[in-house]
Amino acid sequence: MKYRLLSVAAAAAMAMGHVHAAGVKIGFVTTLTTGGAVIGKDMENAVNLAMEHLGGKAGNVPLEVVFADDGFKPEVGKQSTDRLVKQDNVDFVAGYIWSHVLLASRKSVLDADKFLISANAGPSPMAGKLCHPNFFSTSWQNDQTPMALGEVLNQKGVKSVYIMAPNYAAGKDMVAGVERTFKGKVLGKDLTKWGADAQLDFSAELAKARDSGAEALFVFYPGAAAGAFAKQYHQAGLTKSLPLYSVFTIDAISLPKLQDAKFESVLGSRTTQEWDPSLDNAANKRFVSDFKKKYGHYPSYYGAQSYDAIMLIASAVKATGGNMADKDAVRKALKSANYDSVRGKYTYGNNNFPIQNFYLREVVKDSDGVWTTKVVDTVYRNHQDSYAAECEMK
Amino acid sequence: MDAALFIMQVLNGLQLGLLLFLVASGLTLVFGIMDFVNLAHASLYMVGAMICASVTFVVDSFLWAIVIALPLTALVGWAVERFVARKLYARDHLDQVLATFGLILVLGTSAHLIWGPQGIAVPLPEWLRGQVTLSETLILPRYRLLIIGAGLSAAGGLFWLVNYTRLGMLIRAGASNRRMASALGVNIEFLFSVVFALGAALAGLAGMLITPITEASLGMGNSIIITAFVVIIVGGIGSMKGAFIAAMLIGMIDTLGRAFLDGFFALFMSLEAAENSAPAVSAMLIYIIMAVVLAFKPAGLFPPKVR
């Protein structure tokens, strides 16, 4: 009796397993708790919107997304990734805001011969020596955006800067990026504590920056830290004496809060990015207007890149008819980037990072008085990252 | 190094120290008097900040919001004492750690449900936004001076309360010998409720004061609670004076370490090595101090006399 029950259960389980195999599962790792959750929420929203636009299907293959939290910590991110790969048996793992989390999690996905899609983090090792045929990015390599900003500084004739960034993999990449292209002098540098207990009071660093006599301040403070940094920068009265140039700091995540707190002087400030809500293409218009309709605010580039990650995966699933066993075909489909990216058309380099444009964007008021950004210039056309040569893939 | 920069960094250190003291004083009161380990103290810091931020948008004044949010935060503290902590006084520390860790999750998730994952930014009134120019090179944000002022008055008020009032006398009696105080007819249950609510209000005040600088956000307690524990351990658990001096010490060391360590390292190593090692060492500095203090004075700098 007992055995019969067991065998029935086993048969039922097998049948269910079979039904599952027909669809494709995507694991999505992002930060859903701690201060980093503001970014994670934006990505989650964008993924849900992408699924809605796809009707939950790629061609006629059903897609399913499983979200997992990294808790802003590499070890938690790795555990979540392991769970997605082993228990949920997903075919793709996408997401990852933080470079240190992605670096800790990559082996769990790649060793299991699954596909890994970064929707944000672009740590330099993964573009160079650790590049992998199953890893693709829908964002950028970390150095690229600050490199574009370094060019902007040169164009403006800035002779010296002071640098502040968080002390983790991406923070160091950002500093390396701006130092690579900026021709003037770096008069000082602070790397501050980062993670779930990140340092958010920058009084000591701002006092040093003022004292350094630099002409400009370069910072990288993503997520919740951005609002904190921007406020203290304004409270310290540095807007005139030490103009701010930032990457991944003044964005759709921090602007609503800066507007709430009435920091008018942030209007007109400029940053570099590979995407902007004002980019003029059909996919982007649909994405931005539907996102605003559904969630009531502008999407951030985190959201745009997450939307693209799902669309990229969907394009590959559609091209292969959902046959995940044929890894070569999936790789080939991913590599062709044959989908309507919200940043416009781009191609993949040998290291599977996008070769794409970088824009200069300015903070403006839109027609409804909401603070957002718009493109004012193109800094780089079809730019490839500096680590591609270190990657052994051809 | 020039004098203006040094003075500025000392004031920054003072500000951090005072905020730490506000959090640590409640922690040390509760730990010292009730022998109760409250990991969830940081959640009260967060709850205070969240309440204050929400109220700011209702009454349209940050200062009034503080006045309204303080008793509300004390009320949350009182509820925590009444419904969670009170049942745990007789249990050992491990049970208390477990329960209050659970409380962190409960309060964190409740705050997530009420306020959402995004932090709340708080606008400052116009007169607090500018800077005070003391000399050509010495320019301070006005609001930072307000924090220093508010922190000093709260510390002074607490000192007066504990040393010169009847309630303070009862608190000290409870800290010295709970059973004896109870035998003499002091209503210990009531006293504990008051102390817990007071600790919550102080932690909440620290949270409220930091909000216009950073923001009110879910994880904000994480960054301060570990440092606050370092403060009460260095100061001697249960000692107000110890908490104050240790908070100043830790605040100064942390700030000055961040400010001057790379320059100091550059004296005897390459600039690049100094720039790379200074952030790591300055993040460890307070723990190194704690280890040194504990090596020489295992009970902290100012252990309460009678335990």
HADDOCK unambig.tbl for C-alpha pairs under 7 A between the chains (distance, minus, plus):
assign (segid A and resid 34 and name CA) (segid B and resid 218 and name CA) 5.85 0.50 0.50
assign (segid A and resid 34 and name CA) (segid B and resid 219 and name CA) 4.61 0.50 0.50
assign (segid A and resid 35 and name CA) (segid B and resid 217 and name CA) 6.29 0.50 0.50
assign (segid A and resid 35 and name CA) (segid B and resid 218 and name CA) 6.12 0.50 0.50
assign (segid A and resid 35 and name CA) (segid B and resid 219 and name CA) 5.41 0.50 0.50
assign (segid A and resid 37 and name CA) (segid B and resid 117 and name CA) 5.64 0.50 0.50
assign (segid A and resid 37 and name CA) (segid B and resid 118 and name CA) 6.89 0.50 0.50
assign (segid A and resid 38 and name CA) (segid B and resid 117 and name CA) 5.69 0.50 0.50
assign (segid A and resid 38 and name CA) (segid B and resid 118 and name CA) 4.79 0.50 0.50
assign (segid A and resid 191 and name CA) (segid B and resid 279 and name CA) 6.03 0.50 0.50
assign (segid A and resid 192 and name CA) (segid B and resid 279 and name CA) 6.47 0.50 0.50
assign (segid A and resid 193 and name CA) (segid B and resid 283 and name CA) 6.90 0.50 0.50
assign (segid A and resid 196 and name CA) (segid B and resid 222 and name CA) 6.94 0.50 0.50
assign (segid A and resid 197 and name CA) (segid B and resid 222 and name CA) 5.34 0.50 0.50
assign (segid A and resid 197 and name CA) (segid B and resid 223 and name CA) 4.12 0.50 0.50
assign (segid A and resid 198 and name CA) (segid B and resid 223 and name CA) 6.46 0.50 0.50
assign (segid A and resid 200 and name CA) (segid B and resid 214 and name CA) 6.30 0.50 0.50
assign (segid A and resid 201 and name CA) (segid B and resid 214 and name CA) 6.91 0.50 0.50
assign (segid A and resid 203 and name CA) (segid B and resid 12 and name CA) 6.30 0.50 0.50
assign (segid A and resid 204 and name CA) (segid B and resid 9 and name CA) 5.89 0.50 0.50
assign (segid A and resid 204 and name CA) (segid B and resid 12 and name CA) 6.53 0.50 0.50
assign (segid A and resid 204 and name CA) (segid B and resid 255 and name CA) 6.21 0.50 0.50
assign (segid A and resid 204 and name CA) (segid B and resid 258 and name CA) 6.81 0.50 0.50
assign (segid A and resid 204 and name CA) (segid B and resid 259 and name CA) 5.60 0.50 0.50
assign (segid A and resid 205 and name CA) (segid B and resid 259 and name CA) 6.48 0.50 0.50
assign (segid A and resid 207 and name CA) (segid B and resid 5 and name CA) 6.82 0.50 0.50
assign (segid A and resid 208 and name CA) (segid B and resid 259 and name CA) 6.91 0.50 0.50
assign (segid A and resid 211 and name CA) (segid B and resid 5 and name CA) 6.86 0.50 0.50
assign (segid A and resid 227 and name CA) (segid B and resid 214 and name CA) 6.91 0.50 0.50
assign (segid A and resid 228 and name CA) (segid B and resid 213 and name CA) 6.07 0.50 0.50
assign (segid A and resid 228 and name CA) (segid B and resid 214 and name CA) 3.98 0.50 0.50
assign (segid A and resid 228 and name CA) (segid B and resid 215 and name CA) 6.35 0.50 0.50
assign (segid A and resid 231 and name CA) (segid B and resid 213 and name CA) 6.37 0.50 0.50
assign (segid A and resid 232 and name CA) (segid B and resid 213 and name CA) 5.96 0.50 0.50
assign (segid A and resid 235 and name CA) (segid B and resid 129 and name CA) 5.91 0.50 0.50
assign (segid A and resid 235 and name CA) (segid B and resid 130 and name CA) 6.33 0.50 0.50
assign (segid A and resid 235 and name CA) (segid B and resid 141 and name CA) 5.61 0.50 0.50
assign (segid A and resid 236 and name CA) (segid B and resid 131 and name CA) 6.65 0.50 0.50
assign (segid A and resid 236 and name CA) (segid B and resid 140 and name CA) 6.62 0.50 0.50
assign (segid A and resid 236 and name CA) (segid B and resid 141 and name CA) 5.04 0.50 0.50
assign (segid A and resid 237 and name CA) (segid B and resid 130 and name CA) 6.96 0.50 0.50
assign (segid A and resid 237 and name CA) (segid B and resid 131 and name CA) 6.49 0.50 0.50
assign (segid A and resid 257 and name CA) (segid B and resid 121 and name CA) 5.46 0.50 0.50
assign (segid A and resid 260 and name CA) (segid B and resid 121 and name CA) 6.66 0.50 0.50
assign (segid A and resid 260 and name CA) (segid B and resid 123 and name CA) 6.86 0.50 0.50
assign (segid A and resid 261 and name CA) (segid B and resid 121 and name CA) 5.92 0.50 0.50
assign (segid A and resid 261 and name CA) (segid B and resid 122 and name CA) 5.51 0.50 0.50
assign (segid A and resid 261 and name CA) (segid B and resid 123 and name CA) 4.00 0.50 0.50
assign (segid A and resid 262 and name CA) (segid B and resid 123 and name CA) 6.48 0.50 0.50
